[in-house]
Amino acid sequence: MGKETGFLEFDRRETPYADPAERVTHYKEFLRPLPDGELRQQAARCMNCGIPFCHTGCPVNNLIPDWNHLVYEDDWKRALTQLHSTNNFPEFTGRICPAPCEAACTLNIVDAPVTIKSIECAIVDRGWREGWIVPQLAEKRSGKAVAVVGSGPAGLACAQQLTRVGHAVTVFEKADRIGGLLRYGIPDFKLEKQLINRRAVQMEAEGVQFRTSSEVGVEVSFQALRDNFDAVVLAGGAEEARSLDIPGAELPGVRLAMEFLTQQNKRNAGDDEVRAAPRGSLTATGKHVIVIGGGDTGSDCVGTSNRQGAASVTQLEIMPKPPEKEDKALTWPDWPLKLRTSSSHQEGVTRDWAVLAKQVTATDGQVSGLECVRVEWQGGRMQEVAGSAFTLPADLILLAMGFTGPKRRGLLDRAGVALDGRGNVAADTSSYLTSEPGVFACGDMRRGQSLVVWAIREGRQAARAVDEALMGASELPR
């Protein structure tokens, strides 16, 4: 597999970034792809390990050793075929997936793992440049019609798979453009939106119909979908943001991360985001910004705030600071708990852990600070540290504390589907069928907040389940 001694000859080399001082001046992607020769060396590090544990880390079951070997052999077109056999949108995962496959890489036990994510991205990007990625038309039409609600990665993957086996698929999206959180939750400097646009063009050529600005349960009747389609797939995501229940959280300077990120993405697209924003325009320019939440969304708020010219950016996390390095003997091949520093963190931020927000302070009705206290965690329980209270200056507080599940008003209220104990749509991972006949669910709306790669997996698997239900059998992969 690859070069037998490649892992001994070549060191891991990450795809380099542009200098932070330069990249914060714009919202474009700032990766500097490696030359093909160096990528082939990185692919050559893939070991003939016998049992590719990278497969256990990859939710879409990418054939990672196979396309690593093909890249090493300079057979990029076959590598792209292998990559697309399990993943509809590797240009998305190759940019924003945290790469659990790399954590599970056998080489990661004693060395640095193979740069799987960078190689994946390079394969698909070359495929687009070379014109190898074209619409795949169904050999025959099934006569069946499917409605997919939501155009995030789960909905898009499901729609593309169903279209390719001959079903007439219509995707309903409440926003003005397709993409879900790929469009309005991920900053452009991590995922430029033309990547979504060109997939949409491919999918439309394959037969998918997109209906934007069409919120099912509001502008579009859910019953109309039941009446006019043979199956309905709910892929609307988990958009109910976790709130901050402390005094002062109702002040206008306390805002949800998704509101902040969406507005900037709309600006980048040339839209008048003020007109569309119910609470007015929102920027970090010249402000002391506090981001509450230490995950990827919080990191995206950091990068966006720096690009907007914030006076300072502080990111708070309620959990204790993770270790600098994981204990691989205990964690491999699972995703390890360790300190992760993103490209946005490198651009400038003060990070603090084990901090609990207690109260938002105000001056003349405007946010002026955040009162906090330090906490200790013992046996899974949090306890405030006596005498540890402190106050941070703040003009803008962004809430990036995750999501509690799908929004119920509108779609789910009208659909009448049963929910599980966490408030997600109840459906198993075999049939993906909800409590309502002919109605399926996949992605974050079914499993809760998760990764783009899990959304793609569930969209693909749900497509097979729908195809089986409509046709009695399916040739689609799971």
Secondary structure, DSSP 8 states (H G I E B T S, - for coil): ---TTHHHH-------B--HHHHTT--S--B----HHHHHHHHHT----SS-THHHH-TT---HHHHHHHHHTT-HHHHHHHHHTT-S-HHHHHHH---HHHHT-GGGGTS----HHHHHHHHHHHHHHHT-------SS--S-EEEEE--SHHHHHHHHHHHHTT-EEEEE-SSSSS-THHHHTS-TTTS-THHHHHHHHHHHHHT-EEE-S--BTTTB-HHHHHHH-SEEEE-----EE----STTTTSTTEEEHHHHHHHHHHHHTT--HHHH-TT-----TT-EEEEE--SHHHHHHHHHHHHHT-SEEEEEESS----SS--HHHHTTS--------HHHHTS-EEEESEEEEEEEEETTEEEEEEEEEEEEETTEEEE-TT--EEEE-SEEEE---EEE--IIIIIHHH---B-TTSSB---TTT-B-SSTTEEE-THHHH-S--HHHHHHHHHHHHHHHHHHHHS---S--
